[in-house]
Amino acid sequence: MHFEVITYIEKITLFVIKYRNKYVEVDQVNKHKILLVDDDTDILNLLETTLKLNGFEDIQKAENGLIAIDMCKKFMPHIVILDIMLPDIDGYEVCKQIRLFSHCSILFLSSKNDEIDKILGLAVGGDDYVTKPFSPQEVVYRVKAQLRRLAYTQNPLQQNLIKVGKLIIDPDGGYAKKGDIEIKLTAREFKILLFLAQNIGRIISKERIYESIWGEDSFGCDNTIMVHIRHLREKLEDDPTAPKYIMTVKGLGYKMVNSHEN
């Protein structure tokens, strides 16, 4: 990093620390998890410091793309702040990989400021894009804006929530809960669960599930569907060997039922 950029970062950090009580609104947002991804440790430390001064405590850091993907699977953050120019794979590819298993908000942070770069970042699954050099406090408020949208999509008063026994499925928010506990699902697992819930009480063939979720011809899909259903049962059911939500109808397919009706 050039000396002038380091000086800029140091000055911003000192300003935030010195004037945080006067200028920075601190919220009780410790429950939200944030993953920072950048190969520049100065930027990682600056963002971590500023976020913590604003009440965020559950923060993890990664310095390359492969580590970021692995951490995202284990940490399950609400927000990922992601640099594009990483030493192994670029941030666009990291974003695409994360989108295979997570609906978290992704905020790109990059020195690439051409319009095409911003469009590409949003096209691959990003939710926001900030160019370097940046104001750390602006990043904080963009994070808060994403969390407000997240809170809105997870509002239990929404009319389009699907409730099946103890399960709550939100088609817009892209999440499922059992009681008050969020179930960690991959993108395809969530789509299968939603598809079955939208057709509750109906027998759905493996072929129809595959064609609806994968968008491809269903030839030879049996094993793929069975594996995904098994994983869903492991995450949804109290006893996966005696399912109460996703029932097998021998020779025909699967059927989701209200567990209270069993």
C-alpha positions in Angstrom: 0.0 0.0 0.0 1.3 3.5 -0.8 2.4 5.7 2.1 -0.3 8.3 1.4 -3.1 5.6 1.7 -1.7 4.3 5.0 -1.6 7.9 6.3 -5.2 8.4 5.2 -6.3 5.2 7.0 -4.4 6.2 10.2 -5.9 9.7 10.2 -9.4 8.3 9.8 -8.9 5.7 12.6 -7.6 8.3 15.0 -10.5 10.7 14.1 -13.1 7.9 14.8 -11.5 6.9 18.1 -11.2 10.5 19.3 -14.6 11.7 18.4 -16.7 8.5 18.6 -18.8 9.7 21.6 -19.7 13.0 19.9 -20.2 11.9 16.3 -20.8 8.2 16.1 -24.2 6.7 17.0 -23.6 3.4 18.8 -26.4 0.8 18.4 -26.9 -2.5 20.3 -26.2 -4.7 17.2 -23.9 -7.3 18.8 -26.0 -10.2 17.6 -25.2 -9.5 13.9 -22.1 -11.3 12.5 -19.8 -9.7 10.0 -17.0 -11.2 7.9 -14.3 -8.9 6.5 -12.4 -10.1 3.5 -9.3 -8.1 2.2 -5.7 -8.9 1.7 -4.7 -5.5 3.2 -4.4 -5.9 7.0 -4.5 -2.1 7.5 -8.0 -2.0 5.9 -9.2 -5.1 7.8 -8.1 -3.5 11.1 -9.6 -0.1 10.2 -13.0 -1.7 9.4 -12.9 -3.9 12.5 -12.1 -0.9 14.8 -14.8 1.3 13.3 -17.4 -1.5 13.4 -16.6 -2.3 17.0 -16.9 1.4 17.9 -20.4 1.2 16.4 -21.5 -1.7 18.6 -20.6 -4.7 16.3 -18.7 -7.3 18.2 -19.0 -10.6 16.3 -16.4 -9.9 13.5 -14.2 -12.4 11.7 -11.5 -11.6 9.1 -10.1 -13.4 6.1 -7.2 -12.4 3.9 -7.9 -14.5 0.8 -10.9 -15.8 -1.1 -10.7 -19.6 -0.3 -10.4 -18.9 3.4 -13.3 -16.5 3.2 -15.6 -19.1 1.6 -14.7 -21.7 4.2 -15.2 -19.2 7.1 -18.5 -18.1 5.6 -19.8 -21.7 5.7 -18.8 -22.1 9.4 -19.4 -18.6 10.7 -22.6 -17.9 8.7 -22.3 -14.1 8.8 -25.2 -11.7 8.2 -22.9 -9.4 6.3 -19.8 -10.0 4.2 -17.6 -6.9 3.3 -15.6 -8.3 0.3 -12.6 -6.9 -1.6 -12.4 -7.8 -5.3 -8.6 -7.9 -5.8 -7.6 -10.9 -3.7 -4.4 -13.0 -4.0 -6.0 -16.3 -4.9 -9.5 -16.0 -6.5 -11.2 -12.7 -7.1 -14.1 -11.3 -5.0 -16.6 -11.9 -7.9 -15.9 -15.7 -7.7 -16.0 -15.6 -3.9 -19.4 -14.0 -4.1 -20.7 -16.6 -6.6 -19.5 -19.4 -4.3 -21.1 -17.9 -1.2 -24.4 -17.5 -3.1 -24.5 -21.3 -3.5 -25.2 -21.7 0.3 -25.9 -18.3 1.8 -28.4 -15.4 1.4 -26.3 -13.0 3.5 -25.8 -9.4 2.4 -22.5 -8.9 0.4 -21.0 -5.5 0.2 -18.1 -5.1 -2.3 -15.2 -2.9 -1.3 -12.8 -2.2 -4.1 -10.5 0.2 -5.9 -12.1 -0.8 -9.2 -14.4 2.1 -9.8 -15.5 1.7 -13.4 -19.3 1.3 -13.9 -18.8 -2.1 -15.5 -17.1 -3.3 -12.3 -20.0 -2.1 -10.1 -22.6 -3.7 -12.5 -20.6 -7.0 -12.4 -20.4 -6.9 -8.6 -24.2 -6.6 -8.3 -24.9 -9.1 -11.1 -23.0 -11.9 -9.4 -24.9 -11.5 -6.2 -23.6 -8.4 -4.4 -26.0 -6.1 -2.5 -23.8 -3.0 -2.5 -20.6 -1.6 -3.8 -18.2 1.0 -2.2 -15.0 2.2 -3.9 -11.6 2.9 -2.3 -10.5 5.2 -0.8 -13.6 5.1 1.4 -15.1 6.6 4.6 -15.2 3.9 7.3 -18.3 5.5 8.8 -20.0 5.4 5.4 -19.4 1.6 5.3 -20.9 1.3 8.8 -24.1 3.1 7.7 -24.3 0.9 4.5 -24.0 -2.1 6.8 -26.8 -0.8 9.0 -28.9 -0.2 5.9 -28.5 -3.8 4.8 -29.4 -5.0 8.3 -32.6 -2.9 8.3 -33.6 -4.7 5.0 -32.7 -8.0 6.7 -34.9 -7.1 9.7 -37.8 -6.2 7.4 -37.6 -9.5 5.6 -37.5 -11.4 8.9 -40.5 -9.6 10.4 -42.7 -12.4 11.7 -45.8 -10.3 10.9 -45.3 -10.7 7.2 -48.3 -12.2 5.4 -46.4 -14.4 3.0 -44.6 -16.5 5.7 -45.3 -20.2 5.4 -45.9 -22.0 8.6 -45.7 -25.8 8.8 -45.9 -27.1 12.4 -42.9 -25.5 14.1 -41.3 -24.5 10.8 -41.5 -20.9 9.6 -40.3 -20.4 6.0 -39.8 -16.9 4.5 -39.7 -17.0 0.7 -38.6 -13.3 0.4 -36.0 -13.4 3.2 -34.6 -16.7 2.0 -34.5 -18.4 5.5 -36.3 -21.0 7.5 -36.7 -21.3 11.3 -37.8 -24.1 13.6 -39.3 -22.2 16.5 -36.9 -19.3 17.2 -33.8 -21.1 15.8 -32.7 -20.4 12.2 -32.0 -23.5 10.2 -28.7 -23.4 8.2 -29.7 -24.5 4.6 -27.9 -24.4 1.3 -29.6 -22.5 -1.5 -30.9 -25.7 -3.1 -32.0 -27.1 0.2 -34.0 -24.0 0.8 -35.6 -24.1 -2.6 -36.6 -27.7 -2.2 -38.1 -27.0 1.2 -40.0 -24.0 -0.1 -41.3 -25.9 -3.1 -42.6 -28.7 -0.9 -44.1 -26.2 1.6 -45.9 -24.4 -1.2 -47.4 -27.7 -2.2 -48.1 -29.0 1.3 -50.2 -32.1 1.3 -49.5 -32.9 -2.3 -47.3 -35.8 -3.6 -44.4 -34.3 -5.6 -42.3 -36.7 -7.7 -38.5 -36.6 -7.7 -38.6 -35.7 -11.4 -40.8 -32.7 -10.7 -38.6 -31.5 -7.8 -35.5 -31.8 -10.0 -36.9 -30.0 -13.0 -38.4 -27.2 -10.8 -35.2 -26.6 -8.7 -32.4 -27.4 -11.2 -34.2 -26.3 -14.3 -32.9 -29.4 -16.2 -34.1 -32.7 -17.6 -34.7 -35.1 -14.7 -33.1 -38.2 -16.2 -31.0 -40.0 -13.5 -32.0 -37.5 -10.8 -33.1 -40.1 -8.1 -29.9 -40.2 -6.1 -29.4 -36.4 -6.2 -32.9 -35.8 -4.8 -32.6 -38.5 -2.2 -29.3 -37.0 -0.9 -30.8 -33.5 -0.6 -34.0 -34.8 1.1 -31.8 -36.8 3.6 -29.8 -33.6 4.4 -33.1 -31.6 4.8 -34.5 -34.2 7.2 -31.2 -34.1 9.2 -31.7 -30.4 9.7 -35.5 -30.2 10.1 -36.5 -33.4 11.9 -36.2 -34.2 15.6 -35.6 -37.8 14.4 -34.6 -38.0 10.8 -35.3 -41.8 10.7 -38.9 -41.0 11.7 -39.8 -37.8 9.7 -42.7 -35.7 10.6 -42.4 -33.0 7.9 -41.2 -34.6 4.7 -42.8 -37.9 4.1 -41.8 -40.5 1.5 -44.7 -41.8 -0.6 -43.2 -45.1 -1.9 -43.0 -45.2 -5.7 -44.5 -41.7 -6.1 -42.2 -39.1 -4.5 -42.4 -36.9 -1.4 -45.1 -35.0 0.5 -44.7 -32.3 3.1 -47.3 -32.5 5.9 -48.1 -30.4 8.9 -46.3 -32.2 11.7 -49.3 -31.6 14.1 -51.4 -33.8 11.8 -49.2 -36.9 12.2 
